[in-house]
């Protein structure tokens, strides 16, 4: 994948090539049959506070998936690892889709997430095995919400700061944890204005790069108000066509130690990425 730093087309091409084949609470209504509930997790206003709760929670394990249509085929990019919310850093192993014959053509990519910067290892032809590729997230037209095949878990939560039209859907079980499911929309541009310092610049860039600023979401919070799962549906323009991307983040194992050490300058690849 050629990492391009500017332009809507660059974002689209980056995301597709990486695939390897190619809200306020005012006016909220409760879901059918839902009763009023004063528990923390069942408060629609808790959706807008999700990022602050995560920042105070320390760390968590994470799984991600990103689905998109590329060349008429729906592909899924998956990630697994952990995130240190206190230091705003994460480490994920990203698995690209298999080829049509079922064979895996791509080695997993290691991604280090940090404020404004994405580091990738095993990132394409021409990059030595011991080198990292460094990408300025704030220079990408999507703020790296989709380009890396993973939406930064903290950025995913920061987008909820301006959630609106929030509707309580249901109380349900999520992998053994009781959660409250909410549905609504948020606006990238508005979220960028109130995001924490480490995420603000990337979201500001993203606000200019998507076909639609309004992003529908489904969020699942536990009793402590912690975001356990969130799915965003983004839209960007590729070759004049609007492409839909569904990005899902699952958080669990809160308190699990997560160590993320950023690579020194000597380990950063300075050549062209193919």
C-alpha positions as CSV (number, residue, x, y, z in Angstrom):
1,X,0.0,0.0,0.0
2,X,1.4,3.4,-0.9
3,X,0.8,5.6,2.1
4,X,-0.4,8.9,0.9
5,X,-0.5,11.9,3.2
6,X,-3.1,14.0,1.4
7,X,-6.4,13.8,-0.5
8,X,-9.6,11.8,-0.4
9,X,-8.5,9.4,-3.1
10,X,-5.3,8.7,-1.1
11,X,-7.4,7.6,1.9
12,X,-9.6,5.4,-0.2
13,X,-6.7,3.8,-2.0
14,X,-4.8,3.3,1.3
15,X,-7.7,1.5,2.9
16,X,-8.6,-0.7,-0.1
17,X,-5.0,-1.6,-0.8
18,X,-4.5,-2.6,2.8
19,X,-7.4,-5.0,2.5
20,X,-5.1,-6.8,0.1
21,X,-7.7,-7.3,-2.6
22,X,-8.2,-4.6,-4.1
23,X,-24.8,12.1,20.3
24,X,-27.0,15.2,22.8
25,X,-29.5,13.3,24.9
26,X,-32.3,15.8,24.2
27,X,-35.1,14.3,22.3
28,X,-34.0,10.8,23.3
29,X,-36.5,8.0,23.1
30,X,-36.3,4.6,24.7
31,X,-36.6,1.4,22.7
32,X,-39.8,-0.5,22.6
33,X,-40.7,-2.0,25.9
34,X,-37.8,-0.3,27.7
35,X,-38.5,1.1,31.1
36,X,-36.9,4.2,32.7
37,X,-33.7,3.1,34.4
38,X,-31.4,5.2,36.6
39,X,-28.5,2.8,36.6
40,X,-25.3,4.4,35.2
41,X,-25.1,2.1,32.2
42,X,-28.7,2.7,31.2
43,X,-28.3,6.5,30.9
44,X,-28.2,7.7,27.3
45,X,-26.1,10.6,28.5
46,X,-23.4,8.1,29.5
47,X,-22.7,7.6,25.8
48,X,-21.2,11.1,25.5
49,X,-19.1,10.5,28.6
50,X,-17.6,7.2,27.3
51,X,-14.3,8.6,26.3
52,X,-13.7,10.2,29.8
53,X,-14.6,6.9,31.5
54,X,-12.1,5.0,29.3
55,X,-9.4,7.6,30.0
56,X,-9.9,7.0,33.7
57,X,-10.1,3.2,33.3
58,X,-6.4,2.5,32.7
59,X,-6.2,-0.1,30.0
60,X,-8.0,-2.9,28.3
61,X,-7.7,-5.7,25.7
62,X,-9.1,-4.9,22.3
63,X,-10.4,-6.6,19.2
64,X,-11.3,-4.7,16.1
65,X,-12.8,-5.4,12.7
66,X,-13.3,-3.2,9.6
67,X,-15.5,-4.3,6.8
68,X,-15.7,-2.6,3.4
69,X,-16.6,-3.5,-0.2
70,X,-13.5,-3.6,-2.5
71,X,-13.8,-4.5,-6.2
72,X,-17.3,-5.9,-5.6
73,X,-16.1,-8.2,-2.8
74,X,-16.7,-7.5,0.9
75,X,-13.5,-7.8,2.9
76,X,-12.8,-7.7,6.6
77,X,-9.6,-6.6,8.3
78,X,-9.2,-7.8,11.9
79,X,-7.0,-6.6,14.8
80,X,-6.3,-7.8,18.3
81,X,-4.2,-6.4,21.1
82,X,-4.5,-3.9,23.9
83,X,-4.8,-0.2,24.6
84,X,-3.3,2.0,27.4
85,X,-5.9,4.8,27.8
86,X,-3.8,6.6,30.4
87,X,-0.9,7.0,28.0
88,X,-3.1,7.1,24.9
89,X,-1.1,4.2,23.3
90,X,-2.2,0.9,21.8
91,X,-0.6,-2.1,20.2
92,X,-2.6,-4.3,17.7
93,X,-1.8,-7.2,15.4
94,X,-3.7,-6.6,12.2
95,X,-4.7,-9.6,10.0
96,X,-5.5,-8.9,6.4
97,X,-8.0,-11.0,4.4
98,X,-7.0,-14.2,2.6
99,X,-6.8,-14.3,-1.1
100,X,-9.8,-15.8,-3.1
101,X,-8.2,-19.2,-3.0
102,X,-8.2,-19.2,0.7
103,X,-4.4,-18.8,1.2
104,X,-3.0,-16.1,3.4
105,X,-0.8,-13.8,1.2
106,X,0.0,-11.3,3.9
107,X,1.9,-11.4,7.1
108,X,0.1,-9.9,10.1
109,X,0.9,-6.2,10.5
110,X,1.9,-4.8,13.9
111,X,0.4,-1.4,14.5
112,X,1.4,1.0,17.3
113,X,-1.2,3.7,18.0
114,X,-0.2,7.0,19.6
115,X,-1.5,10.6,19.5
116,X,-1.1,11.8,15.9
117,X,1.2,9.0,14.8
118,X,0.7,5.5,13.5
119,X,3.6,3.0,13.4
120,X,3.4,-0.2,11.3
121,X,5.7,-3.2,11.0
122,X,5.6,-5.8,8.2
123,X,4.1,-3.0,6.1
124,X,4.5,-3.9,2.5
125,X,7.1,-4.7,-0.1
126,X,10.5,-3.0,0.1
127,X,10.3,-2.4,3.9
128,X,13.0,-4.4,5.8
129,X,11.7,-6.8,8.3
130,X,13.2,-5.0,11.2
131,X,11.9,-1.5,10.2
132,X,8.8,0.4,11.1
133,X,6.8,2.7,8.8
134,X,5.8,6.0,10.5
135,X,2.6,7.8,9.4
136,X,1.4,11.2,10.5
137,X,-2.3,10.6,11.3
138,X,-3.1,14.3,11.3
139,X,-1.9,14.5,7.7
140,X,-4.2,11.8,6.4
141,X,-7.5,12.9,5.0
142,X,-9.4,10.5,7.3
143,X,-7.3,11.1,10.4
144,X,-6.5,7.3,10.3
145,X,-10.1,6.4,11.2
146,X,-10.0,3.8,8.4
147,X,-6.7,4.0,6.5
148,X,-4.8,1.7,8.9
149,X,-7.5,-0.9,8.8
150,X,-8.2,-0.1,12.5
151,X,-10.0,2.7,14.2
152,X,-8.0,3.9,17.2
153,X,-10.1,2.7,20.2
154,X,-9.8,6.1,21.9
155,X,-10.7,8.0,18.8
156,X,-13.8,5.7,18.4
157,X,-14.9,6.7,21.9
158,X,-14.0,10.4,21.3
159,X,-16.4,10.4,18.4
160,X,-19.2,9.8,20.8
161,X,-18.7,13.0,22.7
162,X,-21.2,14.8,20.4
163,X,-23.6,11.9,20.1
164,X,-27.2,13.0,19.4
165,X,-30.5,11.4,18.7
166,X,-29.4,8.7,21.1
167,X,-31.9,5.9,21.6
168,X,-31.8,3.2,24.2
169,X,-32.3,-0.1,22.3
170,X,-32.1,-2.9,24.8
171,X,-30.4,-4.4,27.8
172,X,-28.4,-7.5,26.7
173,X,-25.6,-9.9,27.3
174,X,-22.3,-9.3,25.6
175,X,-19.8,-12.2,26.1
176,X,-21.1,-12.6,29.6
177,X,-21.2,-8.9,30.5
178,X,-24.5,-7.1,31.0
179,X,-24.5,-4.1,28.7
180,X,-26.9,-1.4,27.5
181,X,-27.2,-0.9,23.8
182,X,-27.6,2.6,22.4
183,X,-28.0,3.8,18.8
184,X,-27.6,7.3,17.5
185,X,-25.4,9.6,15.2
186,X,-22.5,11.8,15.8
187,X,-20.7,14.4,13.7
188,X,-16.9,14.1,13.1
189,X,-16.4,17.9,12.9
190,X,-18.3,18.6,16.1
191,X,-16.5,15.8,17.9
192,X,-13.1,17.2,16.9
193,X,-13.9,20.5,18.6
194,X,-14.4,18.8,22.0
195,X,-12.0,15.9,21.8
196,X,-9.1,15.5,24.2
197,X,-5.8,17.0,23.1
198,X,-4.3,13.8,21.9
199,X,-7.1,13.0,19.4
200,X,-8.3,16.5,18.4
201,X,-5.9,17.0,15.4
202,X,-6.6,13.6,13.8
203,X,-10.4,14.1,14.1
204,X,-10.1,17.6,12.7
205,X,-8.3,16.1,9.6
206,X,-11.0,13.4,9.4
207,X,-13.8,16.0,9.4
208,X,-12.5,17.2,6.0
209,X,-11.9,13.8,4.4
210,X,-15.2,11.9,4.6
211,X,-18.1,12.0,2.2
212,X,-20.5,12.4,5.1
213,X,-19.7,14.2,8.4
214,X,-22.6,12.4,10.1
215,X,-21.7,9.0,11.4
216,X,-24.3,6.5,12.6
217,X,-23.2,4.4,15.6
218,X,-24.2,1.5,17.9
219,X,-22.6,1.7,21.4
220,X,-22.7,-0.8,24.2
221,X,-21.9,0.3,27.8
222,X,-21.6,-1.7,31.0
223,X,-22.8,-0.8,34.5
224,X,-19.7,1.3,35.1
225,X,-20.3,3.3,32.0
226,X,-17.3,1.7,30.2
227,X,-17.6,1.4,26.5
228,X,-17.5,-2.4,25.7
229,X,-18.4,-2.3,22.1
230,X,-18.9,0.4,19.4
231,X,-19.7,0.2,15.7
232,X,-19.3,3.2,13.4
233,X,-20.5,3.4,9.8
234,X,-18.2,5.7,7.8
235,X,-18.5,6.9,4.2
236,X,-15.7,8.1,2.0
237,X,-15.3,8.9,-1.7
238,X,-13.2,6.7,-4.0
239,X,-13.0,7.5,-7.7
240,X,-16.2,9.5,-7.4
241,X,-18.1,6.7,-5.7
242,X,-19.1,6.7,-2.0
243,X,-17.7,3.6,-0.2
244,X,-19.2,2.4,3.1
245,X,-17.0,1.2,5.9
246,X,-18.2,-0.4,9.1
247,X,-15.6,-0.3,11.9
248,X,-16.2,-2.2,15.2
249,X,-14.2,-2.0,18.4
250,X,-14.6,-4.5,21.2
251,X,-13.0,-3.7,24.7
252,X,-12.7,-6.2,27.5
253,X,-10.2,-7.3,30.2
254,X,-10.0,-3.8,31.7
255,X,-7.0,-3.3,33.9
256,X,-4.8,-5.8,31.9
257,X,-1.3,-4.2,31.7
258,X,-0.6,-3.0,28.2
259,X,3.0,-2.0,27.3
260,X,3.6,0.0,24.2
261,X,7.2,1.2,23.4
262,X,7.5,3.4,20.4
263,X,10.4,2.6,18.0
264,X,13.5,4.8,18.0
265,X,14.3,7.0,15.0
266,X,16.9,4.5,13.8
267,X,14.3,1.8,13.4
268,X,12.0,4.0,11.2
269,X,12.1,3.2,7.4
270,X,12.9,6.3,5.4
271,X,12.3,4.9,1.9
272,X,9.2,4.7,-0.2
273,X,6.5,2.2,0.8
274,X,5.1,0.2,-2.2
